Amino acid sequence: MSRRKENVSPEKWNDWNWQVENQIRTVEDLEEFLNLTDEQREEIKEVTKTYAWETTPYYASLMDPDDPNCPIRKQALPSKEELYDPVGVQDPLKESEHQPVKGIVRVYPDRVAFTISNKCAMLCRHCFRKEYVNMPHTFVSHEDVMNAVQWIKETPEIRDVLLTGGDPFLNDTEWLEEIIAPIREIKHVEVIRIGSRTPCTMPQRITPELVNMLKKYHPLWVNVHFNHPKEVTEDAKRACGMLADAGIPLGNQCVLMKGINDDAKTQMELVHKLVEMRVRPYYLLQCQILHGTAHFRTPIETGIDIIYNLQGWTSGFCIPTFLLDTPYGKCPMFPQRIVNRDTYSVSLKNFKGQIWTEPNPMPGYDYPKQK
């Protein structure tokens, strides 16, 4: 059975359950979309022995059939470069050390990540939970979820709950509501957030049924995950538009990856397309030291330079915060604009390289007296 869009009825193609049921997991399935060489076929099969992979027919339809450096392909398909990583680890954020109860990750005093699914529409090659998704031992049961909800209820410091996974939207809408509804009833929980990549990898999941359920539980936010301008399609715009029309604020978390989006031009195009569909750039994340991602990682300076080259050349709300996530929490990193500091003034460089000196006494000093 063909999975190509032109060979599938619109009813099936636009049904998220069909997209899940027809996920692409083999070279044979993939060759409906791509022209692979013998070497590429063997490479995918070899890497699959170590790292699983799968993607949706929708996301595969965005791939360049002939270009192995296509940014869509590189995010979804196994590469032999994954097999060499001298510093990568399985749990770069040491989440297992921050779990007061199964399903809850608590790094900060007032908020938690609540894992409610171990399923994703696509196994992203850069995912820091690569060892978690689709693994039998990480299945999340109804009992696990209810125990975690009870823990949140008994922990009054928690004001912000992030539903994560896997991908929470891989749960059916009815089950998702069974999780959200009791959390919304907890008086000390002010905000519920959901992290999902389905608007990018399977926008068919954003249905009127889902949106109508979500909007009952405001204040509720959704963080999406777009890494490249090619992912901002008409289908993605429709999905994000439905969420935004329901009053759900959207933020984007983008992972910085070598050869995909590690230059200011690509990032500029991406953030402009995001804000056009009412998604605010939230984070630009340094790629984690997860085993199998060495080929994606850039020097920290690359991300700082990108932010430097966005500042001033686009609107402030288009510029994400660049950060490195660590086992101790997120560490934001910013370009240095101060070029000189003395007792009475500070000198700064603007986006065009011009220097401005502003009177600004250091603590304990006053402006110099006029002669």
C-alpha positions as CSV (number, residue, x, y, z in Angstrom):
1,M,0.0,0.0,0.0
2,S,1.4,3.4,-1.0
3,R,1.9,6.1,1.6
4,R,2.5,8.9,-0.8
5,K,0.0,11.8,-0.6
6,E,-1.0,11.6,-4.2
7,N,-1.9,7.9,-3.8
8,V,-3.9,8.3,-0.6
9,S,-7.4,9.8,-0.3
10,P,-7.5,13.2,1.4
11,E,-9.7,11.7,4.2
12,K,-6.9,9.2,5.1
13,W,-4.0,11.6,4.6
14,N,-5.6,14.2,6.9
15,D,-6.5,11.6,9.6
16,W,-3.8,11.6,12.3
17,N,-4.6,8.0,13.2
18,W,-3.8,7.0,9.6
19,Q,-0.5,8.9,9.8
20,V,0.4,7.0,13.0
21,E,-0.7,3.6,11.7
22,N,1.3,4.1,8.6
23,Q,4.5,5.4,10.1
24,I,7.6,4.8,8.0
25,R,10.1,2.4,9.7
26,T,11.8,0.5,6.9
27,V,14.0,1.4,4.0
28,E,11.4,-0.1,1.7
29,D,8.7,2.2,3.1
30,L,11.1,5.2,2.8
31,E,11.8,4.5,-0.9
32,E,8.3,5.5,-1.7
33,F,9.5,9.0,-1.0
34,L,13.3,9.1,-1.6
35,N,15.8,7.9,-4.2
36,L,18.3,6.0,-2.1
37,T,21.7,4.6,-3.2
38,D,22.8,1.2,-2.1
39,E,25.2,2.8,0.4
40,Q,22.4,4.9,1.9
41,R,20.2,1.8,2.3
42,E,22.9,-0.1,4.1
43,E,23.7,2.9,6.3
44,I,20.1,3.2,7.5
45,K,19.9,-0.6,8.2
46,E,23.2,-0.6,10.0
47,V,22.4,2.3,12.3
48,T,18.9,0.9,13.0
49,K,20.6,-2.0,14.9
50,T,21.6,0.6,17.5
51,Y,19.0,3.4,17.2
52,A,15.4,2.9,16.1
53,W,13.8,5.4,13.7
54,E,10.4,6.2,12.4
55,T,8.6,9.1,10.8
56,T,5.2,10.0,9.5
57,P,4.2,10.0,5.8
58,Y,3.5,13.7,6.1
59,Y,7.0,14.5,7.3
60,A,8.6,12.2,4.7
61,S,6.7,14.1,2.1
62,L,8.7,17.3,3.0
63,M,12.0,15.6,2.3
64,D,14.1,16.3,-0.8
65,P,14.1,12.9,-2.6
66,D,17.6,13.3,-3.9
67,D,19.5,15.5,-1.5
68,P,21.1,13.6,1.5
69,N,21.8,17.0,3.1
70,C,18.1,18.0,3.1
71,P,17.5,19.5,6.6
72,I,14.3,17.5,6.9
73,R,16.0,14.2,6.1
74,K,18.8,14.9,8.5
75,Q,16.4,15.3,11.4
76,A,14.5,12.1,10.7
77,L,16.8,9.5,9.1
78,P,19.6,7.5,10.8
79,S,23.2,8.5,9.9
80,K,26.4,6.5,10.5
81,E,27.7,9.6,12.3
82,E,25.4,8.7,15.2
83,L,27.7,5.7,15.9
84,Y,30.7,7.8,16.8
85,D,30.3,10.0,19.8
86,P,33.3,10.1,22.3
87,V,31.5,12.2,25.0
88,G,27.8,11.4,24.5
89,V,25.8,9.9,27.4
90,Q,22.4,8.3,27.6
91,D,20.8,10.7,30.1
92,P,22.5,14.1,29.6
93,L,20.1,15.9,32.0
94,K,20.3,13.2,34.6
95,E,16.5,13.2,34.8
96,S,16.5,9.9,36.6
97,E,18.0,11.8,39.6
98,H,15.2,14.3,39.7
99,Q,12.1,12.1,39.9
100,P,10.2,12.2,43.2
101,V,7.6,9.9,41.7
102,K,7.4,8.1,38.3
103,G,6.6,10.5,35.5
104,I,7.6,13.6,37.4
105,V,10.9,15.5,36.8
106,R,11.5,18.3,39.2
107,V,14.6,20.5,38.8
108,Y,13.1,23.8,39.8
109,P,11.2,24.7,43.0
110,D,7.9,25.8,41.5
111,R,7.4,23.7,38.3
112,V,7.7,20.2,37.0
113,A,7.8,18.2,33.8
114,F,5.1,15.5,33.8
115,T,5.8,12.7,31.3
116,I,2.5,11.3,30.1
117,S,3.5,9.5,27.0
118,N,6.4,7.5,25.6
119,K,5.2,7.8,22.0
120,C,6.1,10.3,19.3
121,A,5.0,10.9,15.7
122,M,8.7,10.8,14.7
123,L,11.9,9.7,16.4
124,C,14.0,12.9,16.1
125,R,17.7,12.1,15.7
126,H,18.6,14.8,18.1
127,C,16.1,14.0,20.8
128,F,17.6,14.1,24.3
129,R,15.1,11.4,25.3
130,K,16.2,9.2,22.5
131,E,16.6,6.3,24.9
132,Y,13.1,6.8,26.3
133,V,10.7,7.1,23.4
134,N,9.0,3.9,22.3
135,M,10.8,1.8,24.8
136,P,8.7,-0.9,26.5
137,H,10.1,-0.1,30.0
138,T,9.0,3.5,29.7
139,F,5.3,2.8,29.0
140,V,3.2,5.2,31.1
141,S,0.2,3.5,32.7
142,H,-3.0,5.0,34.0
143,E,-1.9,4.2,37.5
144,D,1.5,6.0,36.9
145,V,-0.3,9.1,35.7
146,M,-2.8,9.2,38.5
147,N,-0.1,8.7,41.1
148,A,1.8,11.7,39.6
149,V,-1.3,13.9,39.6
150,Q,-1.8,13.0,43.3
151,W,1.9,14.0,44.0
152,I,1.3,17.4,42.3
153,K,-1.8,17.8,44.4
154,E,0.2,17.2,47.6
155,T,3.0,19.5,46.7
156,P,1.7,23.1,47.1
157,E,4.9,24.7,45.8
158,I,4.1,23.6,42.2
159,R,2.4,26.4,40.3
160,D,3.4,25.3,36.7
161,V,3.0,21.8,35.2
162,L,4.5,21.0,31.8
163,L,3.0,17.9,30.1
164,T,5.7,16.2,28.1
165,G,6.8,12.8,26.8
166,G,7.3,11.5,24.2
167,D,4.5,13.6,22.8
168,P,1.4,14.3,24.9
169,F,-0.7,14.7,21.7
170,L,-0.1,11.1,20.8
171,N,-2.6,10.3,23.4
172,D,-6.2,10.3,22.3
173,T,-8.2,13.4,23.2
174,E,-10.4,11.7,25.8
175,W,-7.4,10.3,27.7
176,L,-5.6,13.6,27.5
177,E,-8.5,15.4,29.1
178,E,-8.6,12.8,31.9
179,I,-5.1,14.0,32.8
180,I,-5.6,17.8,32.3
181,A,-8.9,18.1,34.1
182,P,-7.8,17.0,37.6
183,I,-4.6,19.1,37.3
184,R,-6.7,22.2,36.5
185,E,-8.7,21.5,39.7
186,I,-5.6,21.8,41.8
187,K,-5.7,25.3,43.3
188,H,-2.0,25.9,43.5
189,V,-1.4,25.0,39.8
190,E,-1.6,28.3,38.0
191,V,-0.5,27.3,34.5
192,I,-0.6,24.1,32.4
193,R,1.8,23.8,29.5
194,I,2.0,21.1,26.8
195,G,5.1,20.4,24.7
196,S,4.4,18.8,21.4
197,R,6.1,18.5,18.0
198,T,2.9,17.3,16.2
199,P,2.2,20.7,14.7
200,C,5.5,20.2,12.8
201,T,5.7,16.5,12.2
202,M,2.0,15.5,12.1
203,P,-0.2,18.6,12.0
204,Q,-3.2,16.4,11.3
205,R,-3.3,15.8,15.0
206,I,-4.5,19.3,15.7
207,T,-8.3,18.7,15.3
208,P,-11.4,20.7,16.3
209,E,-12.1,18.0,18.9
210,L,-8.6,18.5,20.5
211,V,-8.7,22.3,20.4
212,N,-12.2,22.5,21.8
213,M,-11.1,20.3,24.7
214,L,-7.9,22.2,25.4
215,K,-9.5,25.7,25.5
216,K,-11.7,24.6,28.4
217,Y,-8.6,24.5,30.7
218,H,-7.1,28.0,30.4
219,P,-4.6,29.3,31.3
220,L,-3.0,26.7,29.0
221,W,0.1,27.1,26.8
222,V,1.6,25.0,24.1
223,N,5.2,24.8,23.1
224,V,5.9,23.6,19.6
225,H,9.2,22.5,18.0
226,F,10.2,23.7,14.5
227,N,13.8,23.7,13.6
228,H,13.9,24.8,9.9
229,P,11.9,27.1,7.6
230,K,11.0,24.1,5.4
231,E,8.9,22.7,8.2
232,V,6.6,25.8,8.2
233,T,4.0,24.5,5.7
234,E,0.4,25.3,5.0
235,D,-0.6,22.3,7.1
236,A,1.6,23.6,10.0
237,K,0.1,27.0,9.7
238,R,-3.4,25.6,9.9
239,A,-2.6,23.6,13.0
240,C,-0.9,26.5,14.8
241,G,-3.7,28.8,13.7
242,M,-6.4,26.6,15.2
243,L,-4.5,26.6,18.5
244,A,-3.9,30.3,18.5
245,D,-7.6,31.0,17.5
246,A,-8.6,29.1,20.7
247,G,-6.6,31.6,22.8
248,I,-3.7,29.2,23.4
249,P,-0.3,31.0,23.4
250,L,2.3,29.3,21.4
251,G,6.1,29.3,21.8
252,N,8.7,27.5,19.8
253,Q,11.7,25.5,21.1
254,C,14.3,25.1,18.4
255,V,17.4,22.9,18.7
256,L,20.6,24.3,17.2
257,M,22.1,21.7,14.8
258,K,25.2,21.8,12.6
259,G,24.3,21.6,8.9
260,I,20.6,22.2,9.6
261,N,20.1,25.7,11.2
262,D,23.4,26.9,12.5
263,D,23.5,30.2,10.7
264,A,21.8,33.5,11.2
265,K,20.1,33.6,7.8
266,T,18.3,30.3,8.3
267,Q,17.3,31.3,11.9
268,M,16.1,34.7,10.7
269,E,13.8,33.1,8.0
270,L,12.6,30.6,10.6
271,V,11.6,33.1,13.3
272,H,9.9,35.4,10.8
273,K,7.8,32.4,9.5
274,L,7.0,31.5,13.1
275,V,5.7,34.9,14.2
276,E,3.7,35.1,11.0
277,M,1.7,32.1,12.2
278,R,1.5,33.5,15.8
279,V,4.2,31.3,17.3
280,R,6.7,33.3,19.4
281,P,10.4,32.1,19.3
282,Y,11.0,30.9,22.9
283,Y,14.2,29.0,23.1
284,L,17.2,28.2,20.8
285,L,18.7,25.2,22.6
286,Q,22.3,24.0,22.4
287,C,22.2,20.4,21.2
288,Q,22.6,18.0,24.2
289,I,25.6,15.7,24.7
290,L,23.3,12.8,24.1
291,H,25.0,9.7,22.7
292,G,24.7,9.7,18.9
293,T,24.5,13.5,18.4
294,A,28.1,14.6,18.1
295,H,27.6,15.4,14.4
296,F,24.9,17.9,15.3
297,R,26.6,19.8,18.1
298,T,28.0,23.2,17.5
299,P,30.4,25.3,19.6
300,I,28.5,27.4,22.1
301,E,29.9,30.5,20.3
302,T,27.8,29.6,17.3
303,G,24.5,30.1,19.1
304,I,25.7,33.3,20.7
305,D,26.8,34.7,17.3
306,I,23.4,33.8,15.8
307,I,21.6,35.8,18.5
308,Y,24.1,38.7,18.1
309,N,23.3,38.7,14.4
310,L,19.5,38.7,14.9
311,Q,19.5,41.5,17.5
312,G,18.6,44.8,15.9
313,W,18.0,43.3,12.5
314,T,14.5,41.9,13.5
315,S,11.9,42.6,16.1
316,G,12.7,41.8,19.7
317,F,9.9,39.3,20.1
318,C,11.4,37.3,17.1
319,I,14.6,36.6,19.0
320,P,14.7,33.4,21.2
321,T,16.7,32.9,24.3
322,F,19.8,30.8,23.5
323,L,20.6,28.4,26.3
324,L,22.3,25.2,27.4
325,D,20.1,22.8,29.4
326,T,22.1,21.1,32.2
327,P,21.3,18.6,35.0
328,Y,21.2,21.7,37.3
329,G,18.7,23.7,35.1
330,K,18.8,25.9,32.0
331,C,21.6,28.4,31.6
332,P,20.8,31.3,29.2
333,M,23.7,32.8,27.2
334,F,23.7,36.2,25.7
335,P,26.0,38.2,23.4
336,Q,28.2,40.7,25.1
337,R,27.4,44.3,24.1
338,I,29.4,46.1,26.7
339,V,32.8,47.1,25.3
340,N,34.1,49.3,28.1
341,R,33.1,50.1,31.7
342,D,34.7,52.8,33.8
343,T,33.7,54.5,37.1
344,Y,31.3,56.9,35.5
345,S,30.1,55.4,32.2
346,V,29.5,52.4,30.1
347,S,30.2,51.9,26.4
348,L,28.1,49.5,24.3
349,K,28.2,48.3,20.7
350,N,24.9,48.4,18.7
351,F,23.8,46.0,15.9
352,K,25.7,48.0,13.3
353,G,28.9,48.1,15.3
354,Q,28.5,51.7,16.4
355,I,29.8,52.5,19.9
356,W,27.6,54.5,22.3
357,T,28.9,55.8,25.7
358,E,26.3,56.4,28.3
359,P,26.8,58.2,31.7
360,N,26.3,55.5,34.3
361,P,28.2,55.6,37.6
362,M,29.2,52.4,39.2
363,P,27.7,51.5,42.6
364,G,29.0,53.8,45.3
365,Y,29.8,56.6,42.9
366,D,27.9,59.6,41.7
367,Y,28.0,61.6,38.5
368,P,31.1,63.8,38.4
369,K,30.5,67.4,39.5
370,Q,30.4,70.0,36.8
371,K,33.3,72.4,36.9
